[in-house]
Amino acid sequence: MTTSALIMMLLANGIVIGVTVYFFLKVLRTRPPDTVDEDDANFPRGG
Protein backbone atom coordinates (compact mmCIF):
# COMPACT_ATOMS: atom_id res chain seq x y z
CA MET A 1 0.00 0.00 0.00
CA THR A 2 1.37 3.37 -0.92
CA THR A 3 1.73 6.21 1.53
CA SER A 4 -0.97 8.31 -0.12
CA ALA A 5 -3.45 5.40 -0.01
CA LEU A 6 -2.72 4.83 3.67
CA ILE A 7 -3.20 8.52 4.47
CA MET A 8 -6.49 8.60 2.52
CA MET A 9 -7.75 5.46 4.29
CA LEU A 10 -6.89 6.83 7.73
CA LEU A 11 -8.47 10.18 6.89
CA ALA A 12 -11.69 8.54 5.65
CA ASN A 13 -11.90 6.31 8.73
CA GLY A 14 -11.24 9.28 10.98
CA ILE A 15 -14.04 11.30 9.37
CA VAL A 16 -16.54 8.44 9.68
CA ILE A 17 -15.62 7.80 13.32
CA GLY A 18 -15.77 11.52 14.11
CA VAL A 19 -19.24 11.95 12.62
CA THR A 20 -20.48 8.81 14.38
CA VAL A 21 -19.18 9.96 17.77
CA TYR A 22 -20.65 13.44 17.21
CA PHE A 23 -24.18 12.13 16.59
CA PHE A 24 -23.89 9.53 19.36
CA LEU A 25 -23.00 12.23 21.89
CA LYS A 26 -25.72 14.50 20.49
CA VAL A 27 -28.32 11.79 21.11
CA LEU A 28 -27.02 11.15 24.64
CA ARG A 29 -27.15 14.84 25.57
CA THR A 30 -30.62 15.54 24.13
CA ARG A 31 -33.27 15.75 26.83
CA PRO A 32 -36.82 14.53 26.33
CA PRO A 33 -39.49 17.20 25.92
CA ASP A 34 -40.74 18.74 29.16
CA THR A 35 -44.42 18.35 28.42
CA VAL A 36 -45.77 15.14 26.97
CA ASP A 37 -49.48 14.69 26.37
CA GLU A 38 -50.54 11.19 27.42
CA ASP A 39 -52.86 10.86 24.43
CA ASP A 40 -50.03 11.63 22.02
CA ALA A 41 -47.53 9.45 23.90
CA ASN A 42 -49.78 6.36 23.96
CA PHE A 43 -50.92 6.19 20.38
CA PRO A 44 -51.88 2.72 19.17
CA ARG A 45 -49.04 0.78 17.59
CA GLY A 46 -49.64 -1.97 15.11
CA GLY A 47 -52.40 -2.86 12.74
PDBQT receptor file of N, H, CA, C and O in Angstrom, charges set to zero:
ATOM      1  N   MET A   1       0.856  -1.169   0.000  1.00  0.00    +0.000 N 
ATOM      2  CA  MET A   1       0.000   0.000   0.000  1.00  0.00    +0.000 C 
ATOM      3  C   MET A   1       0.908   1.240   0.000  1.00  0.00    +0.000 C 
ATOM      4  O   MET A   1       1.879   1.332   0.752  1.00  0.00    +0.000 OA
ATOM      5  N   THR A   2       0.561   2.155  -0.847  1.00  0.00    +0.000 N 
ATOM      6  H   THR A   2      -0.227   2.081  -1.458  1.00  0.00    +0.000 HD
ATOM      7  CA  THR A   2       1.372   3.365  -0.925  1.00  0.00    +0.000 C 
ATOM      8  C   THR A   2       1.045   4.306   0.227  1.00  0.00    +0.000 C 
ATOM      9  O   THR A   2       0.024   4.156   0.899  1.00  0.00    +0.000 OA
ATOM     10  N   THR A   3       1.912   5.260   0.439  1.00  0.00    +0.000 N 
ATOM     11  H   THR A   3       2.741   5.382  -0.107  1.00  0.00    +0.000 HD
ATOM     12  CA  THR A   3       1.734   6.206   1.535  1.00  0.00    +0.000 C 
ATOM     13  C   THR A   3       0.478   7.045   1.344  1.00  0.00    +0.000 C 
ATOM     14  O   THR A   3      -0.249   7.297   2.305  1.00  0.00    +0.000 OA
ATOM     15  N   SER A   4       0.217   7.478   0.118  1.00  0.00    +0.000 N 
ATOM     16  H   SER A   4       0.807   7.274  -0.662  1.00  0.00    +0.000 HD
ATOM     17  CA  SER A   4      -0.970   8.310  -0.121  1.00  0.00    +0.000 C 
ATOM     18  C   SER A   4      -2.263   7.517   0.109  1.00  0.00    +0.000 C 
ATOM     19  O   SER A   4      -3.245   8.067   0.608  1.00  0.00    +0.000 OA
ATOM     20  N   ALA A   5      -2.265   6.230  -0.251  1.00  0.00    +0.000 N 
ATOM     21  H   ALA A   5      -1.467   5.783  -0.656  1.00  0.00    +0.000 HD
ATOM     22  CA  ALA A   5      -3.452   5.400  -0.008  1.00  0.00    +0.000 C 
ATOM     23  C   ALA A   5      -3.679   5.194   1.487  1.00  0.00    +0.000 C 
ATOM     24  O   ALA A   5      -4.816   5.204   1.959  1.00  0.00    +0.000 OA
ATOM     25  N   LEU A   6      -2.588   5.008   2.222  1.00  0.00    +0.000 N 
ATOM     26  H   LEU A   6      -1.665   5.000   1.838  1.00  0.00    +0.000 HD
ATOM     27  CA  LEU A   6      -2.716   4.829   3.668  1.00  0.00    +0.000 C 
ATOM     28  C   LEU A   6      -3.235   6.094   4.331  1.00  0.00    +0.000 C 
ATOM     29  O   LEU A   6      -4.089   6.028   5.216  1.00  0.00    +0.000 OA
ATOM     30  N   ILE A   7      -2.725   7.246   3.911  1.00  0.00    +0.000 N 
ATOM     31  H   ILE A   7      -2.031   7.300   3.192  1.00  0.00    +0.000 HD
ATOM     32  CA  ILE A   7      -3.197   8.519   4.467  1.00  0.00    +0.000 C 
ATOM     33  C   ILE A   7      -4.665   8.727   4.145  1.00  0.00    +0.000 C 
ATOM     34  O   ILE A   7      -5.430   9.160   5.007  1.00  0.00    +0.000 OA
ATOM     35  N   MET A   8      -5.077   8.424   2.906  1.00  0.00    +0.000 N 
ATOM     36  H   MET A   8      -4.457   8.072   2.206  1.00  0.00    +0.000 HD
ATOM     37  CA  MET A   8      -6.485   8.596   2.523  1.00  0.00    +0.000 C 
ATOM     38  C   MET A   8      -7.390   7.651   3.310  1.00  0.00    +0.000 C 
ATOM     39  O   MET A   8      -8.484   8.040   3.720  1.00  0.00    +0.000 OA
ATOM     40  N   MET A   9      -6.940   6.407   3.526  1.00  0.00    +0.000 N 
ATOM     41  H   MET A   9      -6.051   6.091   3.194  1.00  0.00    +0.000 HD
ATOM     42  CA  MET A   9      -7.748   5.455   4.285  1.00  0.00    +0.000 C 
ATOM     43  C   MET A   9      -7.904   5.914   5.731  1.00  0.00    +0.000 C 
ATOM     44  O   MET A   9      -9.004   5.861   6.282  1.00  0.00    +0.000 OA
ATOM     45  N   LEU A  10      -6.816   6.361   6.350  1.00  0.00    +0.000 N 
ATOM     46  H   LEU A  10      -5.922   6.404   5.903  1.00  0.00    +0.000 HD
ATOM     47  CA  LEU A  10      -6.888   6.833   7.731  1.00  0.00    +0.000 C 
ATOM     48  C   LEU A  10      -7.755   8.083   7.851  1.00  0.00    +0.000 C 
ATOM     49  O   LEU A  10      -8.504   8.231   8.816  1.00  0.00    +0.000 OA
ATOM     50  N   LEU A  11      -7.655   8.969   6.885  1.00  0.00    +0.000 N 
ATOM     51  H   LEU A  11      -7.046   8.848   6.101  1.00  0.00    +0.000 HD
ATOM     52  CA  LEU A  11      -8.471  10.181   6.891  1.00  0.00    +0.000 C 
ATOM     53  C   LEU A  11      -9.957   9.845   6.747  1.00  0.00    +0.000 C 
ATOM     54  O   LEU A  11     -10.793  10.408   7.454  1.00  0.00    +0.000 OA
ATOM     55  N   ALA A  12     -10.283   8.935   5.838  1.00  0.00    +0.000 N 
ATOM     56  H   ALA A  12      -9.603   8.478   5.264  1.00  0.00    +0.000 HD
ATOM     57  CA  ALA A  12     -11.686   8.544   5.647  1.00  0.00    +0.000 C 
ATOM     58  C   ALA A  12     -12.239   7.873   6.903  1.00  0.00    +0.000 C 
ATOM     59  O   ALA A  12     -13.358   8.165   7.325  1.00  0.00    +0.000 OA
ATOM     60  N   ASN A  13     -11.456   6.975   7.497  1.00  0.00    +0.000 N 
ATOM     61  H   ASN A  13     -10.547   6.738   7.154  1.00  0.00    +0.000 HD
ATOM     62  CA  ASN A  13     -11.898   6.308   8.733  1.00  0.00    +0.000 C 
ATOM     63  C   ASN A  13     -12.055   7.315   9.871  1.00  0.00    +0.000 C 
ATOM     64  O   ASN A  13     -12.991   7.219  10.665  1.00  0.00    +0.000 OA
ATOM     65  N   GLY A  14     -11.151   8.266   9.945  1.00  0.00    +0.000 N 
ATOM     66  H   GLY A  14     -10.391   8.344   9.300  1.00  0.00    +0.000 HD
ATOM     67  CA  GLY A  14     -11.244   9.282  10.981  1.00  0.00    +0.000 C 
ATOM     68  C   GLY A  14     -12.491  10.136  10.844  1.00  0.00    +0.000 C 
ATOM     69  O   GLY A  14     -13.137  10.466  11.838  1.00  0.00    +0.000 OA
ATOM     70  N   ILE A  15     -12.831  10.496   9.606  1.00  0.00    +0.000 N 
ATOM     71  H   ILE A  15     -12.306  10.228   8.798  1.00  0.00    +0.000 HD
ATOM     72  CA  ILE A  15     -14.037  11.303   9.374  1.00  0.00    +0.000 C 
ATOM     73  C   ILE A  15     -15.289  10.529   9.757  1.00  0.00    +0.000 C 
ATOM     74  O   ILE A  15     -16.182  11.073  10.407  1.00  0.00    +0.000 OA
ATOM     75  N   VAL A  16     -15.362   9.266   9.358  1.00  0.00    +0.000 N 
ATOM     76  H   VAL A  16     -14.637   8.824   8.830  1.00  0.00    +0.000 HD
ATOM     77  CA  VAL A  16     -16.539   8.444   9.681  1.00  0.00    +0.000 C 
ATOM     78  C   VAL A  16     -16.673   8.261  11.187  1.00  0.00    +0.000 C 
ATOM     79  O   VAL A  16     -17.771   8.380  11.730  1.00  0.00    +0.000 OA
ATOM     80  N   ILE A  17     -15.577   7.974  11.860  1.00  0.00    +0.000 N 
ATOM     81  H   ILE A  17     -14.685   7.877  11.419  1.00  0.00    +0.000 HD
ATOM     82  CA  ILE A  17     -15.620   7.798  13.317  1.00  0.00    +0.000 C 
ATOM     83  C   ILE A  17     -15.991   9.109  14.004  1.00  0.00    +0.000 C 
ATOM     84  O   ILE A  17     -16.761   9.110  14.965  1.00  0.00    +0.000 OA
ATOM     85  N   GLY A  18     -15.451  10.220  13.519  1.00  0.00    +0.000 N 
ATOM     86  H   GLY A  18     -14.825  10.219  12.738  1.00  0.00    +0.000 HD
ATOM     87  CA  GLY A  18     -15.768  11.520  14.106  1.00  0.00    +0.000 C 
ATOM     88  C   GLY A  18     -17.241  11.869  13.992  1.00  0.00    +0.000 C 
ATOM     89  O   GLY A  18     -17.849  12.328  14.959  1.00  0.00    +0.000 OA
ATOM     90  N   VAL A  19     -17.819  11.653  12.812  1.00  0.00    +0.000 N 
ATOM     91  H   VAL A  19     -17.325  11.280  12.027  1.00  0.00    +0.000 HD
ATOM     92  CA  VAL A  19     -19.242  11.951  12.617  1.00  0.00    +0.000 C 
ATOM     93  C   VAL A  19     -20.103  11.024  13.474  1.00  0.00    +0.000 C 
ATOM     94  O   VAL A  19     -21.102  11.459  14.047  1.00  0.00    +0.000 OA
ATOM     95  N   THR A  20     -19.723   9.760  13.563  1.00  0.00    +0.000 N 
ATOM     96  H   THR A  20     -18.912   9.406  13.098  1.00  0.00    +0.000 HD
ATOM     97  CA  THR A  20     -20.481   8.806  14.380  1.00  0.00    +0.000 C 
ATOM     98  C   THR A  20     -20.454   9.198  15.855  1.00  0.00    +0.000 C 
ATOM     99  O   THR A  20     -21.491   9.173  16.519  1.00  0.00    +0.000 OA
ATOM    100  N   VAL A  21     -19.293   9.556  16.368  1.00  0.00    +0.000 N 
ATOM    101  H   VAL A  21     -18.452   9.576  15.828  1.00  0.00    +0.000 HD
ATOM    102  CA  VAL A  21     -19.178   9.964  17.771  1.00  0.00    +0.000 C 
ATOM    103  C   VAL A  21     -19.960  11.248  18.015  1.00  0.00    +0.000 C 
ATOM    104  O   VAL A  21     -20.602  11.392  19.055  1.00  0.00    +0.000 OA
ATOM    105  N   TYR A  22     -19.913  12.189  17.059  1.00  0.00    +0.000 N 
ATOM    106  H   TYR A  22     -19.391  12.071  16.214  1.00  0.00    +0.000 HD
ATOM    107  CA  TYR A  22     -20.649  13.444  17.214  1.00  0.00    +0.000 C 
ATOM    108  C   TYR A  22     -22.145  13.186  17.386  1.00  0.00    +0.000 C 
ATOM    109  O   TYR A  22     -22.758  13.710  18.316  1.00  0.00    +0.000 OA
ATOM    110  N   PHE A  23     -22.740  12.376  16.492  1.00  0.00    +0.000 N 
ATOM    111  H   PHE A  23     -22.241  11.951  15.737  1.00  0.00    +0.000 HD
ATOM    112  CA  PHE A  23     -24.178  12.132  16.588  1.00  0.00    +0.000 C 
ATOM    113  C   PHE A  23     -24.520  11.261  17.787  1.00  0.00    +0.000 C 
ATOM    114  O   PHE A  23     -25.594  11.423  18.366  1.00  0.00    +0.000 OA
ATOM    115  N   PHE A  24     -23.642  10.344  18.178  1.00  0.00    +0.000 N 
ATOM    116  H   PHE A  24     -22.770  10.213  17.707  1.00  0.00    +0.000 HD
ATOM    117  CA  PHE A  24     -23.887   9.534  19.363  1.00  0.00    +0.000 C 
ATOM    118  C   PHE A  24     -23.946  10.414  20.608  1.00  0.00    +0.000 C 
ATOM    119  O   PHE A  24     -24.845  10.262  21.435  1.00  0.00    +0.000 OA
ATOM    120  N   LEU A  25     -22.992  11.330  20.743  1.00  0.00    +0.000 N 
ATOM    121  H   LEU A  25     -22.261  11.454  20.072  1.00  0.00    +0.000 HD
ATOM    122  CA  LEU A  25     -23.001  12.230  21.891  1.00  0.00    +0.000 C 
ATOM    123  C   LEU A  25     -24.177  13.203  21.833  1.00  0.00    +0.000 C 
ATOM    124  O   LEU A  25     -24.723  13.581  22.869  1.00  0.00    +0.000 OA
ATOM    125  N   LYS A  26     -24.565  13.605  20.631  1.00  0.00    +0.000 N 
ATOM    126  H   LYS A  26     -24.121  13.298  19.789  1.00  0.00    +0.000 HD
ATOM    127  CA  LYS A  26     -25.716  14.497  20.485  1.00  0.00    +0.000 C 
ATOM    128  C   LYS A  26     -26.997  13.809  20.972  1.00  0.00    +0.000 C 
ATOM    129  O   LYS A  26     -27.833  14.434  21.625  1.00  0.00    +0.000 OA
ATOM    130  N   VAL A  27     -27.142  12.536  20.654  1.00  0.00    +0.000 N 
ATOM    131  H   VAL A  27     -26.463  12.028  20.124  1.00  0.00    +0.000 HD
ATOM    132  CA  VAL A  27     -28.319  11.786  21.109  1.00  0.00    +0.000 C 
ATOM    133  C   VAL A  27     -28.284  11.613  22.623  1.00  0.00    +0.000 C 
ATOM    134  O   VAL A  27     -29.319  11.724  23.279  1.00  0.00    +0.000 OA
ATOM    135  N   LEU A  28     -27.111  11.344  23.184  1.00  0.00    +0.000 N 
ATOM    136  H   LEU A  28     -26.270  11.254  22.651  1.00  0.00    +0.000 HD
ATOM    137  CA  LEU A  28     -27.023  11.151  24.636  1.00  0.00    +0.000 C 
ATOM    138  C   LEU A  28     -27.327  12.422  25.406  1.00  0.00    +0.000 C 
ATOM    139  O   LEU A  28     -27.888  12.357  26.500  1.00  0.00    +0.000 OA
ATOM    140  N   ARG A  29     -26.970  13.575  24.859  1.00  0.00    +0.000 N 
ATOM    141  H   ARG A  29     -26.514  13.628  23.971  1.00  0.00    +0.000 HD
ATOM    142  CA  ARG A  29     -27.152  14.843  25.568  1.00  0.00    +0.000 C 
ATOM    143  C   ARG A  29     -28.533  15.460  25.367  1.00  0.00    +0.000 C 
ATOM    144  O   ARG A  29     -28.900  16.385  26.091  1.00  0.00    +0.000 OA
ATOM    145  N   THR A  30     -29.300  14.971  24.407  1.00  0.00    +0.000 N 
ATOM    146  H   THR A  30     -29.002  14.219  23.819  1.00  0.00    +0.000 HD
ATOM    147  CA  THR A  30     -30.616  15.541  24.130  1.00  0.00    +0.000 C 
ATOM    148  C   THR A  30     -31.599  15.102  25.203  1.00  0.00    +0.000 C 
ATOM    149  O   THR A  30     -31.725  13.913  25.493  1.00  0.00    +0.000 OA
ATOM    150  N   ARG A  31     -32.288  16.059  25.785  1.00  0.00    +0.000 N 
ATOM    151  H   ARG A  31     -32.185  17.026  25.550  1.00  0.00    +0.000 HD
ATOM    152  CA  ARG A  31     -33.269  15.752  26.826  1.00  0.00    +0.000 C 
ATOM    153  C   ARG A  31     -34.626  15.513  26.182  1.00  0.00    +0.000 C 
ATOM    154  O   ARG A  31     -34.913  16.047  25.111  1.00  0.00    +0.000 OA
ATOM    155  N   PRO A  32     -35.462  14.708  26.835  1.00  0.00    +0.000 N 
ATOM    156  CA  PRO A  32     -36.819  14.533  26.328  1.00  0.00    +0.000 C 
ATOM    157  C   PRO A  32     -37.609  15.823  26.502  1.00  0.00    +0.000 C 
ATOM    158  O   PRO A  32     -37.236  16.666  27.318  1.00  0.00    +0.000 OA
ATOM    159  N   PRO A  33     -38.682  15.990  25.758  1.00  0.00    +0.000 N 
ATOM    160  CA  PRO A  33     -39.485  17.203  25.922  1.00  0.00    +0.000 C 
ATOM    161  C   PRO A  33     -40.069  17.293  27.332  1.00  0.00    +0.000 C 
ATOM    162  O   PRO A  33     -40.362  16.280  27.968  1.00  0.00    +0.000 OA
ATOM    163  N   ASP A  34     -40.230  18.528  27.802  1.00  0.00    +0.000 N 
ATOM    164  H   ASP A  34     -39.993  19.351  27.286  1.00  0.00    +0.000 HD
ATOM    165  CA  ASP A  34     -40.735  18.739  29.162  1.00  0.00    +0.000 C 
ATOM    166  C   ASP A  34     -42.194  18.319  29.306  1.00  0.00    +0.000 C 
ATOM    167  O   ASP A  34     -42.566  17.672  30.284  1.00  0.00    +0.000 OA
ATOM    168  N   THR A  35     -43.002  18.683  28.343  1.00  0.00    +0.000 N 
ATOM    169  H   THR A  35     -42.699  19.209  27.548  1.00  0.00    +0.000 HD
ATOM    170  CA  THR A  35     -44.421  18.353  28.422  1.00  0.00    +0.000 C 
ATOM    171  C   THR A  35     -44.752  17.297  27.380  1.00  0.00    +0.000 C 
ATOM    172  O   THR A  35     -44.478  17.459  26.191  1.00  0.00    +0.000 OA
ATOM    173  N   VAL A  36     -45.346  16.215  27.856  1.00  0.00    +0.000 N 
ATOM    174  H   VAL A  36     -45.568  16.083  28.822  1.00  0.00    +0.000 HD
ATOM    175  CA  VAL A  36     -45.772  15.138  26.967  1.00  0.00    +0.000 C 
ATOM    176  C   VAL A  36     -47.229  14.857  27.251  1.00  0.00    +0.000 C 
ATOM    177  O   VAL A  36     -47.591  14.514  28.377  1.00  0.00    +0.000 OA
ATOM    178  N   ASP A  37     -48.071  14.999  26.237  1.00  0.00    +0.000 N 
ATOM    179  H   ASP A  37     -47.776  15.277  25.322  1.00  0.00    +0.000 HD
ATOM    180  CA  ASP A  37     -49.481  14.695  26.375  1.00  0.00    +0.000 C 
ATOM    181  C   ASP A  37     -49.657  13.176  26.351  1.00  0.00    +0.000 C 
ATOM    182  O   ASP A  37     -49.143  12.503  25.457  1.00  0.00    +0.000 OA
ATOM    183  N   GLU A  38     -50.376  12.642  27.324  1.00  0.00    +0.000 N 
ATOM    184  H   GLU A  38     -50.794  13.188  28.050  1.00  0.00    +0.000 HD
ATOM    185  CA  GLU A  38     -50.536  11.189  27.416  1.00  0.00    +0.000 C 
ATOM    186  C   GLU A  38     -51.232  10.615  26.198  1.00  0.00    +0.000 C 
ATOM    187  O   GLU A  38     -50.930   9.497  25.780  1.00  0.00    +0.000 OA
ATOM    188  N   ASP A  39     -52.172  11.373  25.616  1.00  0.00    +0.000 N 
ATOM    189  H   ASP A  39     -52.418  12.281  25.956  1.00  0.00    +0.000 HD
ATOM    190  CA  ASP A  39     -52.862  10.856  24.434  1.00  0.00    +0.000 C 
ATOM    191  C   ASP A  39     -51.916  10.738  23.246  1.00  0.00    +0.000 C 
ATOM    192  O   ASP A  39     -52.020   9.795  22.462  1.00  0.00    +0.000 OA
ATOM    193  N   ASP A  40     -50.991  11.692  23.109  1.00  0.00    +0.000 N 
ATOM    194  H   ASP A  40     -50.907  12.457  23.747  1.00  0.00    +0.000 HD
ATOM    195  CA  ASP A  40     -50.029  11.629  22.023  1.00  0.00    +0.000 C 
ATOM    196  C   ASP A  40     -48.956  10.584  22.294  1.00  0.00    +0.000 C 
ATOM    197  O   ASP A  40     -48.447   9.969  21.357  1.00  0.00    +0.000 OA
ATOM    198  N   ALA A  41     -48.605  10.373  23.556  1.00  0.00    +0.000 N 
ATOM    199  H   ALA A  41     -49.019  10.873  24.317  1.00  0.00    +0.000 HD
ATOM    200  CA  ALA A  41     -47.531   9.451  23.896  1.00  0.00    +0.000 C 
ATOM    201  C   ALA A  41     -47.987   7.997  23.766  1.00  0.00    +0.000 C 
ATOM    202  O   ALA A  41     -47.170   7.120  23.483  1.00  0.00    +0.000 OA
ATOM    203  N   ASN A  42     -49.271   7.731  23.968  1.00  0.00    +0.000 N 
ATOM    204  H   ASN A  42     -49.934   8.443  24.198  1.00  0.00    +0.000 HD
ATOM    205  CA  ASN A  42     -49.776   6.359  23.963  1.00  0.00    +0.000 C 
ATOM    206  C   ASN A  42     -50.632   6.077  22.736  1.00  0.00    +0.000 C 
ATOM    207  O   ASN A  42     -51.713   5.499  22.851  1.00  0.00    +0.000 OA
ATOM    208  N   PHE A  43     -50.162   6.474  21.585  1.00  0.00    +0.000 N 
ATOM    209  H   PHE A  43     -49.284   6.943  21.492  1.00  0.00    +0.000 HD
ATOM    210  CA  PHE A  43     -50.923   6.192  20.377  1.00  0.00    +0.000 C 
ATOM    211  C   PHE A  43     -50.844   4.707  20.066  1.00  0.00    +0.000 C 
ATOM    212  O   PHE A  43     -49.855   4.055  20.401  1.00  0.00    +0.000 OA
ATOM    213  N   PRO A  44     -51.875   4.166  19.430  1.00  0.00    +0.000 N 
ATOM    214  CA  PRO A  44     -51.877   2.723  19.168  1.00  0.00    +0.000 C 
ATOM    215  C   PRO A  44     -50.777   2.346  18.176  1.00  0.00    +0.000 C 
ATOM    216  O   PRO A  44     -50.567   3.023  17.170  1.00  0.00    +0.000 OA
ATOM    217  N   ARG A  45     -50.094   1.272  18.477  1.00  0.00    +0.000 N 
ATOM    218  H   ARG A  45     -50.264   0.722  19.295  1.00  0.00    +0.000 HD
ATOM    219  CA  ARG A  45     -49.044   0.778  17.590  1.00  0.00    +0.000 C 
ATOM    220  C   ARG A  45     -49.489  -0.562  17.002  1.00  0.00    +0.000 C 
ATOM    221  O   ARG A  45     -50.015  -1.423  17.707  1.00  0.00    +0.000 OA
ATOM    222  N   GLY A  46     -49.273  -0.711  15.742  1.00  0.00    +0.000 N 
ATOM    223  H   GLY A  46     -48.846  -0.011  15.170  1.00  0.00    +0.000 HD
ATOM    224  CA  GLY A  46     -49.640  -1.968  15.108  1.00  0.00    +0.000 C 
ATOM    225  C   GLY A  46     -50.845  -1.792  14.209  1.00  0.00    +0.000 C 
ATOM    226  O   GLY A  46     -51.290  -0.675  13.944  1.00  0.00    +0.000 OA
ATOM    227  N   GLY A  47     -51.358  -2.906  13.751  1.00  0.00    +0.000 N 
ATOM    228  H   GLY A  47     -50.996  -3.813  13.966  1.00  0.00    +0.000 HD
ATOM    229  CA  GLY A  47     -52.403  -2.858  12.745  1.00  0.00    +0.000 C 
ATOM    230  C   GLY A  47     -53.738  -3.177  13.225  1.00  0.00    +0.000 C 
ATOM    231  O   GLY A  47     -54.693  -3.163  12.449  1.00  0.00    +0.000 OA
TER     232      GLY A  47
